[in-house]
Amino acid sequence: MQSTELDPILSQALGDATRAGLKLVIGNKNYSSWSMRPWVAMTAFNIPFEEVKILLDQPATSMAIAEYSLAGRVPVLVAGETTVWDSLAICEYLAEQFPEKNLWPQNVAQRALARSMCAEMHSGFGDLRKAMWMNIRASFPGKGRTTGAQADIGRIGEMWEDCLSAAGAHQFLFGEFSIADAYFAPVVMRFNTYDVSLAPALQAYVERVTAHPAVAKWIAGALQETDSLPAYDIYPD
Ligand SMILES: N[C@@H](CCC(=O)N[C@@H](CS)C(=O)NCC(=O)O)C(=O)O
């Protein structure tokens, strides 16, 4: 009789995360762009986790986050004794723990590019993030187009265009959905909210990401939330 044995390295990697049980601490789905990234990645790749939501900008927010991470920010991933904070570190941890799921592109050059794009997103685009904050429920057409935000939109569009012309018009940035798409999903949300006009191929990508089941699930969660942060609900003149 033939026995089925798991590859020991794969089995150990799989074991660590699943045995521990994963808990992802996030902020409000409507506003927390950093929380959206690992949540979408985990959901897209069918990585089971318990969701813990902490409402942002409340008197008790800092204390509630401090129970999980002294960095004072969400998202935080708790895997047994291991705590991982910061969206990018969480995505890297998940990619390592679930190597068979290919959260990053499989090709080494594409993986380097995907990582560079996520790192640029993580440390950059401050003007876009400041002038065009994420608010999934809102509609702010034409708002926030500061010079800096427009430059950020242009740079993001260029990167997407390069990826999509290499991957194919109907694909995600690196073909299959990857961490890179999860990482740019909050930008897609902003492009929807602020009605950013894009070249047809980029608009089609925005629609593809918006319709991805994991992204659609996050949006549905944001639409169901009843808590609101008034400071982010009205765009000042
Ligand atoms: N670079 C961090 C940024 C995390 C961040 O700024 N999170 C915001 C919510 S989206 C937060 O926790 N704010 C805490 C607060 O408002 O008290 C990451 O990538 O995780």
The ligand as an SDF file (V2000), in Angstrom:
LIG
                    3D

 20 19  0  0  0  0  0  0  0  0999 V2000
    3.4680   51.0690    8.8540 N   0  0  0  0  0  0  0  0  0  0  0  0
    2.4000   50.5090    9.6360 C   0  0  0  0  0  0  0  0  0  0  0  0
    1.3030   51.5460    9.7660 C   0  0  0  0  0  0  0  0  0  0  0  0
    0.1670   51.1060   10.6530 C   0  0  0  0  0  0  0  0  0  0  0  0
   -0.7960   52.2410   10.9710 C   0  0  0  0  0  0  0  0  0  0  0  0
   -0.4730   53.4340   10.8570 O   0  0  0  0  0  0  0  0  0  0  0  0
   -2.0060   51.8610   11.4350 N   0  0  0  0  0  0  0  0  0  0  0  0
   -3.0040   52.8230   11.8530 C   0  0  0  0  0  0  0  0  0  0  0  0
   -4.3780   52.4210   11.3440 C   0  0  0  0  0  0  0  0  0  0  0  0
   -4.4810   52.2330    9.6100 S   0  0  0  0  0  0  0  0  0  0  0  0
   -3.1130   52.7810   13.3730 C   0  0  0  0  0  0  0  0  0  0  0  0
   -2.9300   51.7530   13.9770 O   0  0  0  0  0  0  0  0  0  0  0  0
   -3.3800   53.8820   14.0490 N   0  0  0  0  0  0  0  0  0  0  0  0
   -3.4760   53.8620   15.4700 C   0  0  0  0  0  0  0  0  0  0  0  0
   -4.4020   54.8450   16.0380 C   0  0  0  0  0  0  0  0  0  0  0  0
   -5.0870   55.5050   15.2510 O   0  0  0  0  0  0  0  0  0  0  0  0
   -4.4750   54.9400   17.2640 O   0  0  0  0  0  0  0  0  0  0  0  0
    1.9310   49.2030    8.9760 C   0  0  0  0  0  0  0  0  0  0  0  0
    2.2890   48.9930    7.7980 O   0  0  0  0  0  0  0  0  0  0  0  0
    1.2930   48.3650    9.6190 O   0  0  0  0  0  0  0  0  0  0  0  0
  1  2  1  0
  2  3  1  0
  2 18  1  0
  3  4  1  0
  4  5  1  0
  5  6  2  0
  5  7  1  0
  7  8  1  0
  8  9  1  0
  8 11  1  0
  9 10  1  0
 11 12  2  0
 11 13  1  0
 13 14  1  0
 14 15  1  0
 15 16  2  0
 15 17  1  0
 18 19  2  0
 18 20  1  0
M  END
$$$$
